[in-house]
Amino acid sequence: MGALWFSPLDDAAKDAIAVTSSAEDPQYLAANAILEDPQRPAGLTTTTGWVKLQLGAPTEIVAAAFVYPNLDEDLAGVVIQGDSADDFSSPWEQAIPIGPPLQRVPFYTNWVKSQLVIFDTPQTFAWWRWYVPNANSLPIRLGRFLLFTTQRDVDLFLEGDMPEGYKVGNVRSVTEMEKAVVTPVAGPQRRLDLTWIGSDIGAGSAPVQDAAEFRQLIADAGVDAIPWMLAPFFTADPWFGRIKPESLNITHMRGGAVRVTFTYEEESRGLPYP
């Protein structure tokens, strides 16, 4: 199957020199939008607004991704914007379609898919903004804001089905009468078993995938140390996750091909936001 992938080093947002939002929730700081763990989201106290990044210099960006937002299905008007100044008085922008939820989980809420937006043409700006102009049903949360400098195409073989698990935990609180209350909560977490075949010597029929490039991805991610984005279904359902290190197997085949088998597991959405 055709897919897109992005190395952790392709993300310019992680090096932003400033992260702000229109109405920062002190429990969900704007700076969380560029931290590694999307379980600690950036959040607003309002149902409309924006999260803004300032890069150190104008940077050419080819795609942007937004991991685990809590936006309503089909919420209109959501855009990614870029500008040469932080006032966004005359921004470039591209629409971000908000599709249906990943699934309907009975114990809390619907989980919206992450969004991946491939720009119609590359854009170069120092200031970037995720903007939600129309009212969401809940105060806005965003797990991760990513700006990619490179888009990489890859062919993968899906092995078997798509298992799904849950991150399960407990929320402990104390009532006014000092009685302890424990509330079980959970969030969905999926994984894919994949095979990738490339070559170091150009063997095979075109297009030939560069084995060294995929090995570099593994190195950039420290195998499982840093999460990265894989879009196994192109922009329809991008995943943000890691390779499970015990699953990684690299085989040098006769004829010059290199076969890499691995399990890619998305980052947990965490426990439901308070």
Backbone as CSV, one residue per row, in Angstrom:
resi,resn,N_x,N_y,N_z,CA_x,CA_y,CA_z,C_x,C_y,C_z
1,MET,0.847,-1.187,0.000,0.000,0.000,0.000,0.884,1.240,0.000
2,GLY,0.439,2.285,-0.685,1.165,3.531,-0.683,0.935,4.285,0.617
3,ALA,1.961,4.972,1.086,1.857,5.700,2.346,2.800,6.895,2.306
4,LEU,2.683,7.741,3.307,3.593,8.858,3.507,4.240,8.707,4.876
5,TRP,5.498,9.116,4.996,6.121,9.121,6.317,7.003,10.346,6.467
6,PHE,7.218,10.729,7.721,7.964,11.937,8.040,8.908,11.626,9.193
7,SER,10.193,11.867,8.976,11.187,11.662,10.028,10.984,12.696,11.138
8,PRO,11.376,12.364,12.384,11.327,13.383,13.447,12.125,14.635,13.088
9,LEU,13.183,14.472,12.280,14.002,15.625,11.908,13.344,16.482,10.837
10,ASP,12.275,15.986,10.226,11.546,16.778,9.234,10.642,17.823,9.877
11,ASP,10.432,17.734,11.180,9.510,18.627,11.877,10.226,19.895,12.327
12,ALA,9.830,21.033,11.761,10.414,22.327,12.147,9.752,22.899,13.388
13,ALA,8.530,22.468,13.694,7.788,23.048,14.818,8.476,22.798,16.151
14,LYS,9.129,21.657,16.285,9.748,21.303,17.571,10.822,22.301,17.981
15,ASP,11.353,23.057,17.001,12.414,24.030,17.274,11.882,25.459,17.341
16,ALA,10.563,25.608,17.455,9.977,26.949,17.530,10.558,27.717,18.713
17,ILE,10.773,29.020,18.515,11.346,29.841,19.593,10.260,30.452,20.472
18,ALA,9.001,30.375,20.021,7.892,30.868,20.842,6.620,30.121,20.449
19,VAL,5.825,29.771,21.460,4.524,29.122,21.250,3.511,29.864,22.114
20,THR,2.474,30.387,21.484,1.455,31.128,22.215,0.079,30.659,21.764
21,SER,-0.942,31.048,22.517,-2.318,30.732,22.138,-3.212,31.909,22.498
22,SER,-4.414,31.903,21.958,-5.314,33.041,22.112,-5.912,33.125,23.510
23,ALA,-6.062,32.012,24.191,-6.655,31.995,25.537,-6.119,30.773,26.271
24,GLU,-4.860,30.839,26.663,-4.162,29.673,27.211,-4.802,29.183,28.509
25,ASP,-5.063,27.896,28.543,-5.523,27.251,29.764,-4.282,26.938,30.605
26,PRO,-4.200,27.432,31.832,-2.989,27.200,32.631,-2.711,25.733,32.927
27,GLN,-3.733,24.871,32.778,-3.505,23.440,32.952,-2.973,22.782,31.680
28,TYR,-3.115,23.482,30.546,-2.718,22.934,29.246,-1.946,24.013,28.492
29,LEU,-0.685,24.205,28.842,0.103,25.308,28.317,0.279,25.208,26.805
30,ALA,0.359,26.363,26.156,0.530,26.396,24.705,1.795,25.657,24.278
31,ALA,2.852,25.741,25.091,4.116,25.080,24.750,3.980,23.566,24.635
32,ASN,2.927,22.989,25.215,2.718,21.540,25.100,2.528,21.113,23.648
33,ALA,2.134,22.040,22.769,1.860,21.694,21.373,3.089,21.213,20.625
34,ILE,4.289,21.503,21.128,5.493,21.041,20.435,6.294,20.051,21.279
35,LEU,5.753,19.649,22.430,6.420,18.633,23.223,6.229,17.265,22.587
36,GLU,7.096,16.328,22.953,7.079,15.015,22.315,5.793,14.247,22.578
37,ASP,5.238,14.375,23.764,4.121,13.538,24.194,2.780,14.221,23.932
38,PRO,1.975,13.721,22.987,0.681,14.357,22.710,-0.363,14.116,23.790
39,GLN,-0.035,13.265,24.773,-0.972,13.073,25.877,-1.043,14.299,26.778
40,ARG,-0.080,15.211,26.636,-0.093,16.465,27.383,-0.440,17.578,26.398
41,PRO,-1.709,17.813,26.129,-2.093,18.724,25.047,-1.959,20.185,25.431
42,ALA,-1.874,21.020,24.402,-2.104,22.449,24.575,-3.609,22.659,24.640
43,GLY,-4.037,23.658,25.380,-5.473,23.858,25.523,-5.844,25.322,25.658
44,LEU,-7.057,25.627,25.233,-7.633,26.961,25.386,-8.765,26.907,26.404
45,THR,-9.066,28.022,26.986,-10.231,28.110,27.876,-11.495,28.412,27.086
46,THR,-11.360,28.606,25.779,-12.475,28.986,24.910,-12.746,27.902,23.869
47,THR,-13.862,28.016,23.179,-14.243,27.052,22.148,-13.853,27.518,20.748
48,THR,-13.268,28.696,20.637,-12.659,29.183,19.398,-11.274,29.695,19.741
49,GLY,-10.426,29.888,18.712,-9.126,30.472,18.987,-8.019,29.834,18.176
50,TRP,-6.781,30.047,18.641,-5.629,29.613,17.859,-4.450,29.234,18.741
51,VAL,-3.558,28.438,18.126,-2.236,28.148,18.686,-1.226,28.607,17.640
52,LYS,-0.251,29.415,18.054,0.677,30.059,17.121,2.113,29.687,17.452
53,LEU,2.904,29.418,16.386,4.322,29.113,16.519,5.144,30.191,15.825
54,GLN,6.267,30.543,16.425,7.251,31.392,15.771,8.529,30.595,15.593
55,LEU,8.959,30.432,14.334,10.210,29.756,14.042,11.358,30.762,14.103
56,GLY,12.568,30.263,14.189,13.708,31.152,14.297,13.989,31.949,13.035
57,ALA,13.499,31.455,11.897,13.687,32.122,10.610,12.608,31.615,9.665
58,PRO,12.299,32.349,8.582,11.356,31.817,7.595,11.826,30.454,7.097
59,THR,10.919,29.492,7.112,11.258,28.101,6.792,10.258,27.548,5.789
60,GLU,10.765,26.884,4.744,9.862,26.287,3.758,9.206,25.043,4.343
61,ILE,7.891,25.027,4.321,7.101,23.930,4.877,6.241,23.338,3.766
62,VAL,6.189,22.005,3.705,5.420,21.337,2.648,4.137,20.707,3.171
63,ALA,4.044,20.504,4.497,2.870,19.848,5.073,2.810,20.180,6.558
64,ALA,1.616,20.054,7.129,1.430,20.279,8.559,0.524,19.181,9.101
65,ALA,0.693,18.874,10.383,-0.139,17.851,11.012,-0.567,18.319,12.396
66,PHE,-1.731,17.826,12.795,-2.333,18.220,14.068,-2.810,16.942,14.747
67,VAL,-2.146,16.609,15.843,-2.325,15.305,16.478,-3.346,15.415,17.609
68,TYR,-4.355,14.563,17.537,-5.361,14.382,18.590,-6.040,15.679,19.033
69,PRO,-6.588,16.465,18.106,-7.422,17.588,18.526,-8.764,17.060,19.029
70,ASN,-9.483,17.861,19.772,-10.796,17.418,20.264,-11.926,18.145,19.545
71,LEU,-11.734,18.399,18.261,-12.704,19.169,17.498,-13.916,18.328,17.097
72,ASP,-15.042,19.005,16.929,-16.277,18.343,16.526,-16.191,17.874,15.076
73,GLU,-16.877,16.786,14.787,-16.967,16.292,13.421,-17.522,17.370,12.497
74,ASP,-16.844,17.568,11.342,-17.273,18.514,10.306,-17.249,19.968,10.765
75,LEU,-16.497,20.293,11.816,-16.384,21.689,12.231,-15.790,22.500,11.079
76,ALA,-16.480,23.548,10.672,-16.100,24.308,9.488,-15.105,25.414,9.837
77,GLY,-14.312,25.794,8.835,-13.475,26.980,8.944,-12.103,26.784,9.535
78,VAL,-11.747,25.563,9.974,-10.442,25.331,10.597,-9.356,25.434,9.522
79,VAL,-8.293,26.191,9.808,-7.246,26.431,8.814,-5.863,26.389,9.458
80,ILE,-4.847,26.145,8.620,-3.451,26.380,8.944,-3.068,27.664,8.231
81,GLN,-2.418,28.574,8.952,-2.060,29.865,8.384,-0.551,30.104,8.535
82,GLY,0.008,30.847,7.600,1.375,31.303,7.688,1.426,32.782,7.375
83,ASP,2.392,33.500,7.997,2.502,34.935,7.748,3.934,35.379,8.007
84,SER,4.269,36.524,7.446,5.598,37.095,7.638,5.693,37.952,8.884
85,ALA,4.564,38.147,9.576,4.535,38.892,10.836,3.562,38.218,11.778
86,ASP,3.716,38.479,13.089,2.922,37.732,14.061,1.499,38.249,14.236
87,ASP,1.129,39.318,13.522,-0.246,39.814,13.666,-1.233,39.113,12.737
88,PHE,-0.733,38.336,11.770,-1.577,37.593,10.830,-2.636,38.497,10.202
89,SER,-2.183,39.687,9.770,-3.110,40.626,9.145,-3.449,40.250,7.705
90,SER,-2.533,39.555,7.030,-2.801,39.111,5.653,-2.179,37.739,5.435
91,PRO,-2.699,36.720,6.127,-2.042,35.407,6.102,-2.338,34.600,4.848
92,TRP,-1.388,33.723,4.512,-1.695,32.593,3.628,-2.417,31.569,4.475
93,GLU,-3.355,30.830,3.881,-4.025,29.790,4.657,-4.495,28.659,3.768
94,GLN,-4.669,27.502,4.385,-5.230,26.334,3.707,-6.172,25.635,4.669
95,ALA,-7.294,25.180,4.142,-8.334,24.553,4.964,-7.863,23.214,5.524
96,ILE,-8.363,22.890,6.721,-8.109,21.606,7.366,-9.457,20.899,7.531
97,PRO,-9.776,19.923,6.695,-11.053,19.214,6.861,-11.066,18.416,8.165
98,ILE,-12.154,18.511,8.903,-12.323,17.748,10.143,-13.322,16.636,9.856
99,GLY,-12.830,15.418,9.794,-13.668,14.296,9.395,-14.375,13.646,10.559
100,PRO,-14.907,12.442,10.336,-15.633,11.725,11.385,-14.690,11.204,12.448
101,PRO,-15.215,10.857,13.617,-14.374,10.318,14.686,-13.753,8.988,14.288
102,LEU,-12.662,8.669,14.957,-12.028,7.369,14.765,-12.986,6.251,15.131
103,GLN,-13.643,6.415,16.262,-14.610,5.417,16.707,-15.492,6.057,17.767
104,ARG,-16.518,5.374,18.127,-17.410,5.882,19.161,-17.224,5.015,20.408
105,VAL,-16.552,5.584,21.382,-16.272,4.825,22.596,-17.317,5.165,23.648
106,PRO,-17.948,4.185,24.255,-19.106,4.448,25.101,-18.786,5.116,26.423
107,PHE,-17.508,4.994,26.886,-17.242,5.443,28.243,-16.919,6.927,28.346
108,TYR,-16.663,7.606,27.212,-16.362,9.024,27.377,-16.798,9.862,26.187
109,THR,-16.131,9.718,25.050,-16.358,10.666,23.968,-15.949,10.035,22.644
110,ASN,-16.168,10.755,21.555,-15.664,10.347,20.249,-14.239,10.860,20.089
111,TRP,-13.358,10.045,19.508,-11.969,10.440,19.311,-11.777,10.844,17.862
112,VAL,-11.477,12.114,17.630,-11.282,12.616,16.281,-9.926,12.145,15.755
113,LYS,-9.862,11.841,14.462,-8.595,11.470,13.855,-7.658,12.675,13.839
114,SER,-6.359,12.401,13.833,-5.391,13.462,13.583,-5.569,13.961,12.155
115,GLN,-5.084,15.161,11.894,-5.177,15.720,10.541,-3.787,15.945,9.954
116,LEU,-3.629,15.577,8.689,-2.412,15.833,7.919,-2.812,16.632,6.688
117,VAL,-2.202,17.799,6.504,-2.516,18.686,5.385,-1.276,18.822,4.515
118,ILE,-1.353,18.333,3.276,-0.278,18.518,2.303,-0.551,19.829,1.575
119,PHE,0.388,20.752,1.619,0.161,22.060,1.018,0.084,21.954,-0.503
120,ASP,-0.764,22.795,-1.086,-0.874,22.824,-2.552,0.468,23.199,-3.172
121,THR,1.177,24.138,-2.563,2.546,24.488,-2.925,3.311,24.761,-1.632
122,PRO,4.612,24.496,-1.574,5.376,24.782,-0.356,5.268,26.258,0.022
123,GLN,5.262,26.524,1.333,5.124,27.891,1.837,6.268,28.196,2.796
124,THR,6.758,29.438,2.741,7.897,29.840,3.566,7.502,31.013,4.458
125,PHE,7.417,30.748,5.757,7.075,31.775,6.740,7.799,31.461,8.045
126,ALA,7.895,32.481,8.901,8.427,32.283,10.248,7.311,32.106,11.270
127,TRP,6.123,32.635,10.980,4.995,32.527,11.899,3.928,31.603,11.302
128,TRP,3.436,30.673,12.126,2.438,29.695,11.698,1.346,29.609,12.756
129,ARG,0.109,29.398,12.295,-1.009,29.402,13.244,-2.053,28.348,12.872
130,TRP,-2.491,27.588,13.863,-3.652,26.680,13.758,-4.838,27.461,14.303
131,TYR,-5.831,27.702,13.442,-6.889,28.652,13.775,-8.255,27.975,13.679
132,VAL,-9.017,28.065,14.760,-10.380,27.509,14.833,-11.331,28.690,15.041
133,PRO,-11.936,29.224,13.969,-12.748,30.434,14.103,-14.183,30.191,14.570
134,ASN,-14.675,28.966,14.374,-16.066,28.667,14.722,-16.119,27.819,15.994
135,ALA,-17.201,27.954,16.727,-17.295,27.378,18.063,-17.294,25.855,18.044
136,ASN,-16.399,25.271,18.817,-16.377,23.845,19.102,-17.327,23.582,20.269
137,SER,-17.708,22.335,20.492,-18.612,22.039,21.608,-17.896,22.042,22.953
138,LEU,-16.546,21.902,22.936,-15.744,21.874,24.159,-14.596,22.863,24.024
139,PRO,-14.035,23.337,25.133,-12.801,24.114,25.038,-11.746,23.332,24.264
140,ILE,-10.974,24.020,23.447,-10.122,23.385,22.445,-8.869,22.772,23.074
141,ARG,-8.513,21.575,22.581,-7.288,20.886,22.962,-6.564,20.440,21.686
142,LEU,-5.221,20.459,21.737,-4.403,20.002,20.611,-3.188,19.270,21.158
143,GLY,-3.037,17.994,20.758,-1.956,17.175,21.286,-0.586,17.524,20.739
144,ARG,-0.504,17.846,19.446,0.801,18.140,18.839,0.589,18.933,17.557
145,PHE,1.445,19.936,17.323,1.453,20.790,16.142,2.761,20.495,15.429
146,LEU,2.694,19.993,14.183,3.883,19.593,13.430,3.945,20.356,12.109
147,LEU,5.136,20.812,11.743,5.382,21.487,10.463,6.507,20.743,9.752
148,PHE,6.210,20.155,8.595,7.173,19.276,7.933,7.881,19.981,6.783
149,THR,9.201,19.819,6.738,10.003,20.396,5.667,10.171,19.447,4.487
150,THR,9.841,18.170,4.689,10.024,17.154,3.647,8.866,16.168,3.694
151,GLN,8.392,15.769,2.526,7.384,14.720,2.418,8.025,13.501,1.775
152,ARG,7.814,12.332,2.365,8.436,11.107,1.861,7.356,10.088,1.524
153,ASP,7.455,9.526,0.310,6.513,8.499,-0.126,7.133,7.127,0.078
154,VAL,6.306,6.165,0.445,6.816,4.819,0.708,5.735,3.804,0.372
155,ASP,6.158,2.631,-0.071,5.256,1.497,-0.270,5.475,0.505,0.858
156,LEU,4.391,0.099,1.510,4.445,-0.825,2.632,3.510,-1.991,2.391
157,PHE,3.813,-3.113,3.008,2.935,-4.281,2.983,2.333,-4.435,4.375
158,LEU,1.019,-4.428,4.447,0.327,-4.604,5.723,0.177,-6.089,6.003
159,GLU,0.691,-6.518,7.157,0.633,-7.926,7.532,-0.538,-8.151,8.485
160,GLY,-1.564,-8.840,8.022,-2.694,-9.162,8.898,-3.624,-7.984,9.103
161,ASP,-4.219,-7.939,10.277,-5.252,-6.960,10.576,-4.661,-5.766,11.331
162,MET,-5.527,-4.927,11.867,-5.117,-3.742,12.608,-5.592,-3.884,14.045
163,PRO,-4.747,-4.451,14.934,-5.171,-4.627,16.326,-5.341,-3.276,17.016
164,GLU,-6.197,-3.265,18.008,-6.431,-2.059,18.783,-6.455,-2.399,20.257
165,GLY,-5.759,-1.602,21.043,-5.765,-1.788,22.484,-6.213,-0.519,23.168
166,TYR,-6.030,-0.467,24.461,-6.428,0.701,25.241,-5.381,0.990,26.294
167,LYS,-5.143,2.270,26.516,-4.372,2.675,27.688,-5.375,2.856,28.813
168,VAL,-5.198,2.101,29.863,-6.163,2.095,30.960,-5.503,2.669,32.202
169,GLY,-6.241,3.445,32.952,-5.715,4.008,34.188,-6.837,4.390,35.126
170,ASN,-6.464,4.983,36.231,-7.443,5.399,37.231,-7.195,6.854,37.621
171,VAL,-8.267,7.575,37.787,-8.200,8.934,38.300,-8.627,8.894,39.761
172,ARG,-7.728,9.318,40.643,-8.016,9.304,42.075,-8.304,10.721,42.553
173,SER,-9.389,10.882,43.271,-9.757,12.186,43.795,-10.345,12.013,45.189
174,VAL,-10.485,13.151,45.875,-11.007,13.143,47.242,-12.205,14.079,47.302
175,THR,-13.289,13.616,47.870,-14.493,14.425,47.977,-14.357,15.444,49.113
176,GLU,-15.355,16.326,49.239,-15.349,17.322,50.318,-15.375,16.661,51.701
177,MET,-15.903,15.451,51.776,-15.938,14.707,53.040,-14.702,13.836,53.206
178,GLU,-13.680,14.094,52.363,-12.401,13.388,52.417,-12.546,11.885,52.181
179,LYS,-13.464,11.537,51.315,-13.614,10.150,50.901,-12.899,9.968,49.561
180,ALA,-12.062,8.955,49.466,-11.326,8.697,48.231,-12.260,8.096,47.174
181,VAL,-12.147,8.607,45.946,-12.934,8.112,44.826,-11.974,7.730,43.702
182,VAL,-12.128,6.532,43.143,-11.293,6.064,42.039,-12.181,5.852,40.820
183,THR,-11.837,6.544,39.714,-12.623,6.453,38.489,-11.781,5.807,37.392
184,PRO,-12.158,4.619,36.880,-11.398,4.010,35.783,-11.699,4.716,34.465
185,VAL,-10.651,4.989,33.683,-10.813,5.616,32.372,-9.856,4.932,31.399
186,ALA,-10.078,5.144,30.086,-9.227,4.494,29.086,-9.255,5.283,27.790
187,GLY,-8.219,5.071,26.974,-8.151,5.694,25.660,-7.648,4.704,24.629
188,PRO,-8.139,4.744,23.382,-7.764,3.765,22.360,-6.343,3.951,21.851
189,GLN,-5.732,2.846,21.411,-4.359,2.846,20.900,-4.249,1.719,19.877
190,ARG,-3.886,2.065,18.621,-3.861,1.076,17.538,-2.422,0.744,17.140
191,ARG,-2.270,-0.363,16.376,-0.939,-0.699,15.860,-1.079,-1.410,14.514
192,LEU,0.009,-1.357,13.726,0.067,-2.008,12.423,1.328,-2.870,12.340
193,ASP,1.199,-4.067,11.785,2.352,-4.912,11.486,2.685,-4.724,10.009
194,LEU,3.904,-4.207,9.722,4.249,-3.754,8.382,5.544,-4.382,7.891
195,THR,5.669,-4.470,6.566,6.914,-4.873,5.918,7.279,-3.829,4.884
196,TRP,8.530,-3.434,4.909,9.065,-2.459,3.948,10.228,-3.112,3.223
197,ILE,10.295,-2.970,1.902,11.370,-3.567,1.110,12.070,-2.467,0.324
198,GLY,13.382,-2.375,0.493,14.181,-1.387,-0.221,15.452,-2.002,-0.737
199,SER,16.346,-1.151,-1.251,17.593,-1.643,-1.833,18.705,-0.622,-1.609
200,ASP,19.917,-1.120,-1.441,21.087,-0.252,-1.369,21.793,-0.135,-2.717
201,ILE,21.407,-0.962,-3.690,22.152,-0.998,-4.959,21.249,-0.766,-6.161
202,GLY,20.010,-0.307,-5.918,19.119,-0.028,-7.036,18.531,-1.273,-7.668
203,ALA,18.544,-2.402,-6.948,17.988,-3.632,-7.509,16.472,-3.545,-7.556
204,GLY,15.883,-4.312,-8.475,14.427,-4.364,-8.547,13.873,-3.361,-9.540
205,SER,12.573,-3.393,-9.672,11.903,-2.524,-10.637,11.557,-1.189,-9.975
206,ALA,11.453,-0.149,-10.778,11.122,1.184,-10.273,9.682,1.216,-9.761
207,PRO,9.370,2.038,-8.733,10.330,2.895,-8.030,11.109,2.091,-6.984
208,VAL,12.395,2.322,-6.926,13.254,1.629,-5.972,13.355,2.471,-4.702
209,GLN,13.060,1.861,-3.565,13.111,2.570,-2.298,14.512,2.423,-1.692
210,ASP,15.041,3.514,-1.215,16.395,3.562,-0.706,16.435,2.986,0.705
211,ALA,17.101,1.853,0.869,17.173,1.213,2.180,17.895,2.096,3.185
212,ALA,18.894,2.835,2.725,19.642,3.698,3.636,18.743,4.786,4.215
213,GLU,17.780,5.266,3.429,16.883,6.314,3.916,16.009,5.793,5.053
214,PHE,15.524,4.563,4.917,14.676,4.013,5.971,15.497,3.682,7.216
215,ARG,16.717,3.209,7.018,17.585,2.983,8.173,17.885,4.299,8.891
216,GLN,17.996,5.386,8.107,18.231,6.691,8.717,17.029,7.124,9.551
217,LEU,15.818,6.826,9.068,14.619,7.111,9.859,14.683,6.400,11.205
218,ILE,15.055,5.120,11.183,15.149,4.351,12.427,16.167,4.998,13.360
219,ALA,17.289,5.461,12.789,18.306,6.112,13.609,17.807,7.448,14.151
220,ASP,17.145,8.243,13.307,16.641,9.547,13.737,15.641,9.404,14.881
221,ALA,14.853,8.334,14.830,13.852,8.096,15.863,14.423,7.358,17.064
222,GLY,15.706,6.971,16.993,16.268,6.173,18.083,15.490,4.890,18.269
223,VAL,15.082,4.276,17.166,14.181,3.117,17.099,12.820,3.509,17.688
224,ASP,12.741,3.572,19.019,11.442,3.902,19.625,11.531,5.098,20.567
225,ALA,12.644,5.829,20.528,12.825,6.913,21.494,11.976,8.136,21.161
226,ILE,11.769,8.401,19.867,11.069,9.609,19.439,9.929,9.211,18.508
227,PRO,8.713,9.695,18.745,7.601,9.375,17.837,7.721,10.111,16.507
228,TRP,7.141,9.532,15.448,7.158,10.140,14.123,5.845,9.819,13.425
229,MET,5.566,10.543,12.356,4.264,10.400,11.700,4.347,9.480,10.493
230,LEU,3.423,8.526,10.451,3.215,7.635,9.312,1.768,7.792,8.878
231,ALA,1.578,7.994,7.584,0.222,8.125,7.051,-0.056,6.923,6.155
232,PRO,-0.462,5.795,6.757,-0.642,4.570,5.967,-1.791,4.661,4.977
233,PHE,-2.677,5.572,5.191,-3.816,5.762,4.289,-3.787,7.182,3.733
234,PHE,-2.580,7.681,3.493,-2.335,9.046,3.047,-2.951,10.020,4.058
235,THR,-3.660,11.050,3.613,-4.132,12.065,4.562,-5.417,11.658,5.276
236,ALA,-5.994,10.507,4.938,-7.292,10.126,5.505,-7.206,9.803,6.993
237,ASP,-6.079,9.250,7.438,-5.969,8.810,8.831,-4.498,8.731,9.217
238,PRO,-3.811,9.871,9.389,-2.392,9.835,9.755,-2.198,9.365,11.190
239,TRP,-1.124,8.603,11.406,-0.803,8.083,12.732,0.450,8.761,13.253
240,PHE,0.520,8.957,14.553,1.699,9.502,15.208,2.136,8.464,16.234
241,GLY,3.290,7.819,15.987,3.649,6.705,16.858,5.108,6.337,16.773
242,ARG,5.401,5.090,17.157,6.775,4.603,17.254,6.855,3.149,16.789
243,ILE,8.055,2.754,16.399,8.332,1.344,16.142,8.503,0.632,17.482
244,LYS,7.873,-0.527,17.631,8.114,-1.348,18.819,9.455,-2.058,18.613
245,PRO,10.445,-1.780,19.455,11.806,-2.261,19.177,11.929,-3.767,19.090
246,GLU,11.142,-4.499,19.872,11.234,-5.959,19.839,10.717,-6.533,18.521
247,SER,9.982,-5.721,17.749,9.414,-6.202,16.485,10.331,-5.959,15.299
248,LEU,11.344,-5.119,15.446,12.171,-4.686,14.315,13.090,-5.807,13.846
249,ASN,12.989,-6.127,12.549,13.825,-7.176,11.961,14.265,-6.726,10.584
250,ILE,15.585,-6.646,10.364,16.145,-6.208,9.081,16.868,-7.382,8.437
251,THR,16.431,-7.757,7.229,16.986,-8.916,6.530,17.563,-8.476,5.188
252,HIS,18.815,-8.828,4.917,19.452,-8.570,3.626,19.172,-9.772,2.722
253,MET,18.430,-9.547,1.660,17.975,-10.622,0.788,18.909,-10.786,-0.407
254,ARG,18.863,-11.961,-1.018,19.630,-12.193,-2.227,19.174,-11.226,-3.323
255,GLY,20.123,-10.728,-4.101,19.791,-9.803,-5.166,19.917,-8.348,-4.751
256,GLY,20.216,-8.096,-3.460,20.465,-6.728,-3.032,19.329,-6.052,-2.303
257,ALA,18.189,-6.707,-2.178,17.061,-6.082,-1.493,17.234,-6.175,0.024
258,VAL,16.608,-5.244,0.731,16.597,-5.230,2.192,15.144,-5.239,2.642
259,ARG,14.805,-6.200,3.480,13.428,-6.314,3.981,13.411,-5.925,5.456
260,VAL,12.529,-5.000,5.781,12.386,-4.538,7.161,10.964,-4.848,7.615
261,THR,10.833,-5.635,8.654,9.514,-5.897,9.237,9.476,-5.237,10.617
262,PHE,8.332,-4.654,10.935,8.223,-3.943,12.217,6.755,-3.725,12.566
263,THR,6.528,-3.483,13.830,5.204,-3.085,14.311,5.257,-1.601,14.651
264,TYR,4.329,-0.869,14.085,4.227,0.569,14.350,3.002,0.781,15.230
265,GLU,3.216,1.370,16.401,2.126,1.576,17.362,1.932,3.068,17.587
266,GLU,0.702,3.525,17.422,0.457,4.948,17.604,0.578,5.324,19.079
267,GLU,0.935,6.574,19.313,0.974,7.094,20.663,-0.434,7.057,21.258
268,SER,-0.524,6.686,22.490,-1.829,6.676,23.139,-2.392,8.085,23.194
269,ARG,-3.693,8.178,23.004,-4.356,9.460,23.193,-4.419,9.809,24.682
270,GLY,-4.001,8.885,25.490,-3.992,9.138,26.918,-5.361,8.946,27.514
271,LEU,-5.464,9.315,28.765,-6.735,9.246,29.440,-7.546,10.466,29.026
272,PRO,-8.857,10.385,29.032,-9.661,11.517,28.574,-9.299,12.805,29.285
273,TYR,-9.312,13.890,28.524,-8.973,15.184,29.097,-9.962,15.558,30.188
274,PRO,-9.504,16.178,31.283,-10.442,16.629,32.325,-11.437,17.631,31.761
